[in-house]
Amino acid sequence: MNQFDLKGKVALVNGASRGIGEAIARGLAASGAHVVLTSRRLEGVQEVADSIIGSGGRATPYACHAGRMEEINRLFDFVNSEFGRLDILINNAATNPHYGPASELSPGAFDKTVEVNLKGPYFMSSAAVPLMAKSGGGSIVNIASIAALIPLPGQAVYSMTKAGLISLTRSFAKEYGQQGIRANAVLPGVVKTRFASALVEDPAIQKWLSRLPVPRAGQPEDMVAGVLFLVSEQAAYTTGTTLVMDGGATLG
């Protein structure tokens, strides 16, 4: 028996062209969901969607900048007209344009980081609520980071937005739970993706990783089972929580 059976469900994954988002989209599709994959450019998610379809899954690519309201509104109008429902939302899209001292962050980089990492998930979740509520409920999973718990050097605003994402998760869980909507967050540690390449390749970080209880960087696929649990009926009594998946990094 597939405990994570998602047949008949419609899932939306933003930031799905590569890395953690791609791995989650593939996992959702393999469990039976029809997955809408988004990223800023259609080409990236088109390739992933074609691969999912080629493997017997169901996927629809769509271009959407995760921090721009007009594009978010168009995306959810499309989901509503195409499917008439939304059961699962994975807020995965993120950016980190500044890697360096906090005091040297430009206002433009600050605004871009907040726009994608916090404003986007807030309004994606807001748009998902009525679609989920009309079909009896749904599940929102926000991909945060252990930077929310332990601010990472050179990533002050990124860490701040990920801490805000945990607060957003708890707020939506509390406010919309009685409409059948659950909201949870996953906190990856250092995961080997193109997004985190500068961090993973840092010799000091590599040395630190080698001392972890699970002595390596994570892989995108390491995040999938946790997300599948949180969106499935197996997690029907789980909301407002954070699932840390970091190889033991936050143990100290």
C-alpha positions as CSV (number, residue, x, y, z in Angstrom):
1,M,0.0,0.0,0.0
2,N,1.3,3.5,-0.9
3,Q,0.9,5.5,2.2
4,F,1.5,8.7,0.3
5,D,-1.2,8.0,-2.4
6,L,-2.0,11.4,-4.0
7,K,-4.1,10.2,-6.9
8,G,-6.8,12.8,-7.9
9,K,-4.8,15.6,-6.2
10,V,-3.6,18.8,-7.9
11,A,-0.3,20.1,-6.6
12,L,1.5,23.3,-7.4
13,V,5.3,23.6,-6.9
14,N,7.0,26.9,-7.5
15,G,10.7,27.0,-8.1
16,A,10.5,23.6,-9.7
17,S,13.0,23.8,-12.5
18,R,15.8,22.2,-10.6
19,G,17.1,21.3,-7.1
20,I,14.8,20.7,-4.3
21,G,11.7,21.9,-6.2
22,E,12.3,19.6,-9.1
23,A,12.9,16.6,-6.7
24,I,9.6,17.4,-4.8
25,A,7.7,17.8,-8.1
26,R,8.9,14.4,-9.3
27,G,8.0,12.8,-6.0
28,L,4.5,14.2,-6.0
29,A,3.9,13.1,-9.6
30,A,5.3,9.6,-8.8
31,S,2.7,9.4,-5.9
32,G,-0.2,10.2,-8.4
33,A,-0.7,14.0,-8.2
34,H,-1.1,16.2,-11.2
35,V,1.7,18.7,-10.7
36,V,1.8,22.3,-11.9
37,L,5.4,23.3,-12.1
38,T,6.5,26.9,-12.1
39,S,9.6,29.0,-12.5
40,R,10.5,32.4,-13.9
41,R,11.2,30.9,-17.3
42,L,9.1,28.3,-19.0
43,E,12.0,26.4,-20.6
44,G,13.3,25.0,-17.2
45,V,10.0,23.6,-16.0
46,Q,9.0,22.5,-19.5
47,E,11.9,20.1,-19.5
48,V,11.1,18.7,-16.1
49,A,7.4,18.4,-17.0
50,D,8.2,16.5,-20.2
51,S,10.4,14.1,-18.2
52,I,7.6,13.5,-15.7
53,I,5.1,12.9,-18.5
54,G,7.6,10.6,-20.2
55,S,7.7,8.5,-17.0
56,G,4.0,8.1,-16.9
57,G,3.2,11.0,-14.6
58,R,1.0,14.1,-15.1
59,A,2.6,17.6,-15.2
60,T,1.8,21.1,-16.5
61,P,4.5,23.7,-16.8
62,Y,3.8,27.4,-16.3
63,A,6.0,30.5,-16.2
64,C,5.6,32.6,-13.0
65,H,7.9,34.9,-11.1
66,A,7.2,33.9,-7.5
67,G,7.4,37.5,-6.2
68,R,5.3,39.4,-8.7
69,M,1.6,39.9,-7.8
70,E,0.3,40.1,-11.4
71,E,2.1,36.8,-12.3
72,I,0.8,35.1,-9.1
73,N,-2.7,36.2,-9.9
74,R,-2.5,34.9,-13.5
75,L,-1.1,31.6,-12.2
76,F,-4.0,31.0,-9.8
77,D,-6.5,32.0,-12.4
78,F,-5.0,29.4,-14.7
79,V,-5.1,26.7,-12.0
80,N,-8.7,27.5,-11.2
81,S,-9.8,27.5,-14.8
82,E,-7.8,24.4,-15.8
83,F,-8.5,22.2,-12.7
84,G,-11.1,24.0,-10.6
85,R,-9.2,23.0,-7.4
86,L,-5.8,23.0,-5.6
87,D,-4.9,20.4,-3.0
88,I,-1.2,21.0,-2.4
89,L,1.0,24.1,-2.6
90,I,4.8,23.8,-2.2
91,N,6.4,27.2,-1.7
92,N,10.0,26.4,-2.7
93,A,11.1,29.4,-4.9
94,A,13.9,31.3,-3.2
95,T,16.7,33.7,-3.9
96,N,19.8,34.9,-2.2
97,P,21.5,37.6,-4.3
98,H,23.9,38.7,-1.5
99,Y,26.5,36.5,0.1
100,G,28.6,38.7,2.4
101,P,28.6,41.1,5.4
102,A,25.1,42.2,6.5
103,S,26.1,45.9,6.5
104,E,27.1,45.7,2.9
105,L,23.7,44.5,1.6
106,S,22.2,46.9,-0.9
107,P,18.5,48.0,-0.7
108,G,17.9,46.4,-4.0
109,A,19.2,43.0,-2.9
110,F,17.2,43.3,0.3
111,D,14.0,44.0,-1.6
112,K,14.6,41.1,-4.1
113,T,15.2,38.6,-1.3
114,V,12.1,39.6,0.7
115,E,10.0,39.7,-2.5
116,V,10.7,36.1,-3.5
117,N,11.4,34.5,-0.2
118,L,8.6,36.0,1.9
119,K,6.1,38.1,-0.1
120,G,5.8,35.4,-2.7
121,P,4.9,32.5,-0.3
122,Y,2.5,34.8,1.5
123,F,0.5,35.7,-1.5
124,M,0.8,32.3,-3.1
125,S,-0.7,30.8,0.1
126,S,-3.4,33.6,0.2
127,A,-4.4,32.7,-3.4
128,A,-4.4,29.0,-2.6
129,V,-6.7,29.3,0.4
130,P,-10.0,29.8,-1.4
131,L,-9.2,27.1,-4.0
132,M,-8.4,24.6,-1.2
133,A,-11.3,25.5,0.9
134,K,-13.9,25.0,-1.8
135,S,-12.8,21.4,-2.3
136,G,-12.7,20.6,1.4
137,G,-9.1,21.5,2.4
138,G,-5.5,21.1,1.4
139,S,-1.9,21.3,2.4
140,I,0.7,24.0,2.2
141,V,4.4,23.2,2.7
142,N,6.9,26.1,2.9
143,I,10.5,25.2,2.2
144,A,12.4,27.3,4.7
145,S,15.9,26.6,5.9
146,I,17.9,25.9,9.1
147,A,19.1,29.5,8.5
148,A,15.8,30.4,10.2
149,L,17.1,28.8,13.4
150,I,20.8,29.5,13.1
151,P,21.5,32.6,10.9
152,L,24.2,31.6,8.5
153,P,27.3,33.8,8.0
154,G,27.0,36.2,5.1
155,Q,23.3,35.5,4.7
156,A,21.6,37.9,7.2
157,V,18.5,38.8,5.1
158,Y,18.1,35.3,3.7
159,S,18.1,33.9,7.2
160,M,15.6,36.6,8.3
161,T,13.2,35.7,5.4
162,K,13.3,32.0,6.3
163,A,12.5,32.8,9.9
164,G,9.6,34.9,8.7
165,L,8.5,31.9,6.6
166,I,8.1,29.8,9.7
167,S,5.9,32.5,11.3
168,L,3.9,32.7,8.1
169,T,3.4,28.9,8.2
170,R,2.2,28.9,11.8
171,S,-0.2,31.9,11.1
172,F,-1.8,30.1,8.1
173,A,-2.1,26.9,10.1
174,K,-3.9,28.6,12.9
175,E,-6.1,30.8,10.8
176,Y,-7.3,28.3,8.2
177,G,-7.1,25.0,10.0
178,Q,-10.9,24.8,10.5
179,Q,-11.3,25.1,6.8
180,G,-9.4,21.9,6.4
181,I,-6.1,23.6,5.3
182,R,-2.9,22.5,7.0
183,A,0.4,24.4,6.7
184,N,3.8,23.1,7.6
185,A,7.4,24.0,6.9
186,V,10.4,21.9,6.0
187,L,13.8,23.2,7.0
188,P,16.6,21.7,4.9
189,G,20.2,22.0,6.0
190,V,23.0,22.5,3.5
191,V,21.7,20.7,0.3
192,K,23.8,20.2,-2.8
193,T,22.1,22.3,-5.4
194,R,23.2,25.0,-7.9
195,F,21.5,27.6,-5.6
196,A,23.7,26.6,-2.7
197,S,26.9,25.8,-4.7
198,A,28.9,28.7,-3.3
199,L,28.1,27.5,0.2
200,V,28.7,23.8,-0.4
201,E,32.0,24.5,-2.2
202,D,33.3,26.6,0.7
203,P,36.2,24.6,2.3
204,A,35.1,25.7,5.8
205,I,31.6,24.5,5.1
206,Q,32.9,21.2,3.8
207,K,35.0,20.7,6.9
208,W,31.9,21.5,9.1
209,L,29.7,19.1,7.1
210,S,32.3,16.3,7.6
211,R,31.7,16.6,11.4
212,L,27.9,16.3,11.2
213,P,26.1,13.1,12.6
214,V,25.3,12.5,8.9
215,P,28.6,13.7,7.5
216,R,27.7,15.1,4.1
217,A,25.7,17.7,2.3
218,G,22.1,16.7,1.7
219,Q,20.8,15.9,-1.8
220,P,17.5,17.3,-3.1
221,E,16.0,13.8,-3.0
222,D,16.6,13.6,0.7
223,M,13.8,16.2,1.2
224,V,11.1,14.4,-0.8
225,A,9.8,11.8,1.7
226,G,9.3,14.5,4.4
227,V,7.2,16.6,2.0
228,L,5.2,13.6,0.9
229,F,4.4,12.8,4.5
230,L,3.3,16.4,5.2
231,V,0.9,16.6,2.2
232,S,-0.5,13.1,2.7
233,E,-3.4,11.9,4.8
234,Q,-0.7,10.3,7.0
235,A,-0.1,13.8,8.4
236,A,-3.8,14.7,8.8
237,Y,-3.2,15.7,12.5
238,T,0.0,17.6,11.7
239,T,-0.1,21.4,11.1
240,G,1.9,24.5,12.1
241,T,5.0,22.4,12.6
242,T,8.6,22.5,11.2
243,L,10.3,19.4,10.0
244,V,14.1,19.9,10.2
245,M,16.0,17.8,7.6
246,D,19.6,18.7,8.1
247,G,21.7,15.7,8.9
248,G,21.9,16.8,12.5
249,A,23.4,20.2,11.8
250,T,21.2,22.0,14.3
251,L,22.2,19.6,17.1
252,G,25.2,21.8,17.8
